[in-house]
Amino acid sequence: MIELVDPVPLHLEQAARLPGVAVRAGDARALPAEDGAYDVKLLLGPLYHL
């Protein structure tokens, strides 16, 4: 299962159509999970500003 946390409604809408993807509105600065809850976290948005 893949869980997408994204602040952009269009991204959530598109990803929700894919099998095996759960979506949630949110922000990488405040992820709604305990430490160690996931195997991998990708934070790509901040790279746009470098």
SEFIZA-3560 file (N, C-alpha, C; in Angstrom, 3 decimals):
REM SEFIZA-3560
<numar><xx>0.848</xx><yy>-1.181</yy><zz>0.000</zz><atom>N</atom></numar>
<numar><xx>0.000</xx><yy>0.000</yy><zz>0.000</zz><atom>CA</atom></numar>
<numar><xx>0.890</xx><yy>1.239</yy><zz>0.000</zz><atom>C</atom></numar>
<numar><xx>0.523</xx><yy>2.202</yy><zz>-0.793</zz><atom>N</atom></numar>
<numar><xx>1.208</xx><yy>3.494</yy><zz>-0.849</zz><atom>CA</atom></numar>
<numar><xx>0.266</xx><yy>4.538</yy><zz>-0.290</zz><atom>C</atom></numar>
<numar><xx>0.775</xx><yy>5.407</yy><zz>0.574</zz><atom>N</atom></numar>
<numar><xx>-0.032</xx><yy>6.498</yy><zz>1.106</zz><atom>CA</atom></numar>
<numar><xx>0.590</xx><yy>7.815</yy><zz>0.662</zz><atom>C</atom></numar>
<numar><xx>-0.185</xx><yy>8.616</yy><zz>-0.044</zz><atom>N</atom></numar>
<numar><xx>0.264</xx><yy>9.921</yy><zz>-0.508</zz><atom>CA</atom></numar>
<numar><xx>-0.292</xx><yy>10.999</yy><zz>0.415</zz><atom>C</atom></numar>
<numar><xx>0.592</xx><yy>11.825</yy><zz>0.929</zz><atom>N</atom></numar>
<numar><xx>0.196</xx><yy>12.997</yy><zz>1.709</zz><atom>CA</atom></numar>
<numar><xx>0.645</xx><yy>14.202</yy><zz>0.892</zz><atom>C</atom></numar>
<numar><xx>-0.313</xx><yy>15.016</yy><zz>0.451</zz><atom>N</atom></numar>
<numar><xx>-0.008</xx><yy>16.119</yy><zz>-0.465</zz><atom>CA</atom></numar>
<numar><xx>-0.972</xx><yy>17.263</yy><zz>-0.197</zz><atom>C</atom></numar>
<numar><xx>-0.517</xx><yy>18.502</yy><zz>-0.310</zz><atom>N</atom></numar>
<numar><xx>-1.408</xx><yy>19.633</yy><zz>-0.095</zz><atom>CA</atom></numar>
<numar><xx>-2.211</xx><yy>20.029</yy><zz>-1.342</zz><atom>C</atom></numar>
<numar><xx>-1.918</xx><yy>19.425</yy><zz>-2.489</zz><atom>N</atom></numar>
<numar><xx>-2.544</xx><yy>19.838</yy><zz>-3.752</zz><atom>CA</atom></numar>
<numar><xx>-3.729</xx><yy>18.920</yy><zz>-4.075</zz><atom>C</atom></numar>
<numar><xx>-4.952</xx><yy>19.455</yy><zz>-4.078</zz><atom>N</atom></numar>
<numar><xx>-6.133</xx><yy>18.631</yy><zz>-4.339</zz><atom>CA</atom></numar>
<numar><xx>-6.073</xx><yy>17.865</yy><zz>-5.664</zz><atom>C</atom></numar>
<numar><xx>-5.547</xx><yy>18.456</yy><zz>-6.711</zz><atom>N</atom></numar>
<numar><xx>-5.463</xx><yy>17.768</yy><zz>-8.002</zz><atom>CA</atom></numar>
<numar><xx>-4.572</xx><yy>16.530</yy><zz>-7.907</zz><atom>C</atom></numar>
<numar><xx>-3.455</xx><yy>16.629</yy><zz>-7.195</zz><atom>N</atom></numar>
<numar><xx>-2.563</xx><yy>15.480</yy><zz>-7.019</zz><atom>CA</atom></numar>
<numar><xx>-3.281</xx><yy>14.351</yy><zz>-6.283</zz><atom>C</atom></numar>
<numar><xx>-4.036</xx><yy>14.707</yy><zz>-5.253</zz><atom>N</atom></numar>
<numar><xx>-4.770</xx><yy>13.709</yy><zz>-4.485</zz><atom>CA</atom></numar>
<numar><xx>-5.833</xx><yy>13.039</yy><zz>-5.345</zz><atom>C</atom></numar>
<numar><xx>-6.544</xx><yy>13.832</yy><zz>-6.125</zz><atom>N</atom></numar>
<numar><xx>-7.587</xx><yy>13.304</yy><zz>-7.000</zz><atom>CA</atom></numar>
<numar><xx>-7.007</xx><yy>12.314</yy><zz>-8.014</zz><atom>C</atom></numar>
<numar><xx>-5.898</xx><yy>12.684</yy><zz>-8.627</zz><atom>N</atom></numar>
<numar><xx>-5.277</xx><yy>11.822</yy><zz>-9.629</zz><atom>CA</atom></numar>
<numar><xx>-4.730</xx><yy>10.545</yy><zz>-9.003</zz><atom>C</atom></numar>
<numar><xx>-4.060</xx><yy>10.660</yy><zz>-7.864</zz><atom>N</atom></numar>
<numar><xx>-3.458</xx><yy>9.496</yy><zz>-7.215</zz><atom>CA</atom></numar>
<numar><xx>-4.524</xx><yy>8.546</yy><zz>-6.679</zz><atom>C</atom></numar>
<numar><xx>-5.665</xx><yy>9.072</yy><zz>-6.254</zz><atom>N</atom></numar>
<numar><xx>-6.732</xx><yy>8.236</yy><zz>-5.701</zz><atom>CA</atom></numar>
<numar><xx>-7.292</xx><yy>7.268</yy><zz>-6.741</zz><atom>C</atom></numar>
<numar><xx>-7.097</xx><yy>7.560</yy><zz>-8.004</zz><atom>N</atom></numar>
<numar><xx>-7.575</xx><yy>6.680</yy><zz>-9.083</zz><atom>CA</atom></numar>
<numar><xx>-6.689</xx><yy>5.451</yy><zz>-9.275</zz><atom>C</atom></numar>
<numar><xx>-5.498</xx><yy>5.470</yy><zz>-8.710</zz><atom>N</atom></numar>
<numar><xx>-4.549</xx><yy>4.365</yy><zz>-8.890</zz><atom>CA</atom></numar>
<numar><xx>-4.804</xx><yy>3.258</yy><zz>-7.875</zz><atom>C</atom></numar>
<numar><xx>-4.739</xx><yy>2.009</yy><zz>-8.313</zz><atom>N</atom></numar>
<numar><xx>-4.931</xx><yy>0.911</yy><zz>-7.357</zz><atom>CA</atom></numar>
<numar><xx>-3.790</xx><yy>0.857</yy><zz>-6.342</zz><atom>C</atom></numar>
<numar><xx>-4.134</xx><yy>0.601</yy><zz>-5.104</zz><atom>N</atom></numar>
<numar><xx>-3.127</xx><yy>0.462</yy><zz>-4.055</zz><atom>CA</atom></numar>
<numar><xx>-2.600</xx><yy>1.766</yy><zz>-3.507</zz><atom>C</atom></numar>
<numar><xx>-3.266</xx><yy>2.883</yy><zz>-3.828</zz><atom>N</atom></numar>
<numar><xx>-2.819</xx><yy>4.187</yy><zz>-3.341</zz><atom>CA</atom></numar>
<numar><xx>-3.906</xx><yy>4.798</yy><zz>-2.462</zz><atom>C</atom></numar>
<numar><xx>-3.534</xx><yy>5.145</yy><zz>-1.234</zz><atom>N</atom></numar>
<numar><xx>-4.420</xx><yy>5.872</yy><zz>-0.324</zz><atom>CA</atom></numar>
<numar><xx>-3.931</xx><yy>7.315</yy><zz>-0.290</zz><atom>C</atom></numar>
<numar><xx>-4.842</xx><yy>8.256</yy><zz>-0.246</zz><atom>N</atom></numar>
<numar><xx>-4.451</xx><yy>9.664</yy><zz>-0.266</zz><atom>CA</atom></numar>
<numar><xx>-4.981</xx><yy>10.383</yy><zz>0.969</zz><atom>C</atom></numar>
<numar><xx>-4.229</xx><yy>11.430</yy><zz>1.351</zz><atom>N</atom></numar>
<numar><xx>-4.623</xx><yy>12.250</yy><zz>2.499</zz><atom>CA</atom></numar>
<numar><xx>-4.082</xx><yy>13.655</yy><zz>2.278</zz><atom>C</atom></numar>
<numar><xx>-4.912</xx><yy>14.650</yy><zz>2.474</zz><atom>N</atom></numar>
<numar><xx>-4.442</xx><yy>16.030</yy><zz>2.386</zz><atom>CA</atom></numar>
<numar><xx>-3.516</xx><yy>16.291</yy><zz>3.570</zz><atom>C</atom></numar>
<numar><xx>-2.393</xx><yy>16.934</yy><zz>3.292</zz><atom>N</atom></numar>
<numar><xx>-1.461</xx><yy>17.215</yy><zz>4.370</zz><atom>CA</atom></numar>
<numar><xx>-0.218</xx><yy>17.911</yy><zz>3.871</zz><atom>C</atom></numar>
<numar><xx>0.755</xx><yy>18.002</yy><zz>4.753</zz><atom>N</atom></numar>
<numar><xx>1.971</xx><yy>18.774</yy><zz>4.510</zz><atom>CA</atom></numar>
<numar><xx>3.152</xx><yy>18.012</yy><zz>5.103</zz><atom>C</atom></numar>
<numar><xx>4.257</xx><yy>17.987</yy><zz>4.405</zz><atom>N</atom></numar>
<numar><xx>5.435</xx><yy>17.248</yy><zz>4.860</zz><atom>CA</atom></numar>
<numar><xx>6.015</xx><yy>17.806</yy><zz>6.162</zz><atom>C</atom></numar>
<numar><xx>5.669</xx><yy>19.024</yy><zz>6.488</zz><atom>N</atom></numar>
<numar><xx>6.182</xx><yy>19.604</yy><zz>7.746</zz><atom>CA</atom></numar>
<numar><xx>5.446</xx><yy>19.069</yy><zz>8.961</zz><atom>C</atom></numar>
<numar><xx>4.323</xx><yy>18.387</yy><zz>8.738</zz><atom>N</atom></numar>
<numar><xx>3.552</xx><yy>17.828</yy><zz>9.850</zz><atom>CA</atom></numar>
<numar><xx>2.926</xx><yy>16.515</yy><zz>9.401</zz><atom>C</atom></numar>
<numar><xx>3.749</xx><yy>15.496</yy><zz>9.221</zz><atom>N</atom></numar>
<numar><xx>3.239</xx><yy>14.203</yy><zz>8.775</zz><atom>CA</atom></numar>
<numar><xx>2.433</xx><yy>13.541</yy><zz>9.888</zz><atom>C</atom></numar>
<numar><xx>1.279</xx><yy>12.991</yy><zz>9.533</zz><atom>N</atom></numar>
<numar><xx>0.388</xx><yy>12.399</yy><zz>10.536</zz><atom>CA</atom></numar>
<numar><xx>0.759</xx><yy>10.952</yy><zz>10.867</zz><atom>C</atom></numar>
<numar><xx>1.979</xx><yy>10.719</yy><zz>11.335</zz><atom>N</atom></numar>
<numar><xx>2.395</xx><yy>9.352</yy><zz>11.652</zz><atom>CA</atom></numar>
<numar><xx>3.475</xx><yy>9.372</yy><zz>12.734</zz><atom>C</atom></numar>
<numar><xx>3.526</xx><yy>8.291</yy><zz>13.460</zz><atom>N</atom></numar>
<numar><xx>4.557</xx><yy>8.122</yy><zz>14.484</zz><atom>CA</atom></numar>
<numar><xx>5.901</xx><yy>7.827</yy><zz>13.826</zz><atom>C</atom></numar>
<numar><xx>6.986</xx><yy>8.115</yy><zz>14.510</zz><atom>N</atom></numar>
<numar><xx>8.318</xx><yy>7.757</yy><zz>14.010</zz><atom>CA</atom></numar>
<numar><xx>8.382</xx><yy>6.251</yy><zz>13.765</zz><atom>C</atom></numar>
<numar><xx>8.969</xx><yy>5.868</yy><zz>12.645</zz><atom>N</atom></numar>
<numar><xx>9.124</xx><yy>4.457</yy><zz>12.320</zz><atom>CA</atom></numar>
<numar><xx>7.875</xx><yy>3.804</yy><zz>11.735</zz><atom>C</atom></numar>
<numar><xx>6.831</xx><yy>4.572</yy><zz>11.473</zz><atom>N</atom></numar>
<numar><xx>5.576</xx><yy>4.002</yy><zz>10.969</zz><atom>CA</atom></numar>
<numar><xx>5.666</xx><yy>3.599</yy><zz>9.503</zz><atom>C</atom></numar>
<numar><xx>6.623</xx><yy>4.138</yy><zz>8.771</zz><atom>N</atom></numar>
<numar><xx>6.750</xx><yy>3.859</yy><zz>7.341</zz><atom>CA</atom></numar>
<numar><xx>8.149</xx><yy>3.370</yy><zz>7.020</zz><atom>C</atom></numar>
<numar><xx>8.254</xx><yy>2.605</yy><zz>5.943</zz><atom>N</atom></numar>
<numar><xx>9.565</xx><yy>2.147</yy><zz>5.481</zz><atom>CA</atom></numar>
<numar><xx>10.303</xx><yy>3.247</yy><zz>4.733</zz><atom>C</atom></numar>
<numar><xx>9.567</xx><yy>4.071</yy><zz>3.964</zz><atom>N</atom></numar>
<numar><xx>10.181</xx><yy>5.110</yy><zz>3.140</zz><atom>CA</atom></numar>
<numar><xx>9.301</xx><yy>6.353</yy><zz>3.163</zz><atom>C</atom></numar>
<numar><xx>9.945</xx><yy>7.518</yy><zz>3.223</zz><atom>N</atom></numar>
<numar><xx>9.245</xx><yy>8.798</yy><zz>3.088</zz><atom>CA</atom></numar>
<numar><xx>9.981</xx><yy>9.607</yy><zz>2.036</zz><atom>C</atom></numar>
<numar><xx>9.278</xx><yy>10.050</yy><zz>1.028</zz><atom>N</atom></numar>
<numar><xx>9.866</xx><yy>10.880</yy><zz>-0.018</zz><atom>CA</atom></numar>
<numar><xx>9.345</xx><yy>12.303</yy><zz>0.138</zz><atom>C</atom></numar>
<numar><xx>10.231</xx><yy>13.252</yy><zz>0.280</zz><atom>N</atom></numar>
<numar><xx>9.873</xx><yy>14.657</yy><zz>0.415</zz><atom>CA</atom></numar>
<numar><xx>10.441</xx><yy>15.389</yy><zz>-0.791</zz><atom>C</atom></numar>
<numar><xx>9.650</xx><yy>15.518</yy><zz>-1.841</zz><atom>N</atom></numar>
<numar><xx>10.161</xx><yy>16.084</yy><zz>-3.084</zz><atom>CA</atom></numar>
<numar><xx>9.849</xx><yy>17.568</yy><zz>-3.269</zz><atom>C</atom></numar>
<numar><xx>8.798</xx><yy>18.062</yy><zz>-2.663</zz><atom>N</atom></numar>
<numar><xx>8.399</xx><yy>19.455</yy><zz>-2.836</zz><atom>CA</atom></numar>
<numar><xx>9.498</xx><yy>20.457</yy><zz>-2.509</zz><atom>C</atom></numar>
<numar><xx>10.226</xx><yy>20.286</yy><zz>-1.389</zz><atom>N</atom></numar>
<numar><xx>11.251</xx><yy>21.269</yy><zz>-1.046</zz><atom>CA</atom></numar>
<numar><xx>12.364</xx><yy>21.392</yy><zz>-2.101</zz><atom>C</atom></numar>
<numar><xx>12.546</xx><yy>20.379</yy><zz>-2.916</zz><atom>N</atom></numar>
<numar><xx>13.603</xx><yy>20.435</yy><zz>-3.941</zz><atom>CA</atom></numar>
<numar><xx>13.319</xx><yy>21.493</yy><zz>-4.994</zz><atom>C</atom></numar>
<numar><xx>12.072</xx><yy>21.840</yy><zz>-5.205</zz><atom>N</atom></numar>
<numar><xx>11.730</xx><yy>22.835</yy><zz>-6.207</zz><atom>CA</atom></numar>
<numar><xx>12.329</xx><yy>24.203</yy><zz>-5.865</zz><atom>C</atom></numar>
<numar><xx>12.603</xx><yy>24.438</yy><zz>-4.601</zz><atom>N</atom></numar>
<numar><xx>13.041</xx><yy>25.753</yy><zz>-4.143</zz><atom>CA</atom></numar>
<numar><xx>14.562</xx><yy>25.881</yy><zz>-4.039</zz><atom>C</atom></numar>
<numar><xx>15.284</xx><yy>24.825</yy><zz>-4.368</zz><atom>N</atom></numar>
<numar><xx>16.761</xx><yy>24.881</yy><zz>-4.262</zz><atom>CA</atom></numar>
<numar><xx>17.374</xx><yy>25.500</yy><zz>-5.487</zz><atom>C</atom></numar>
//
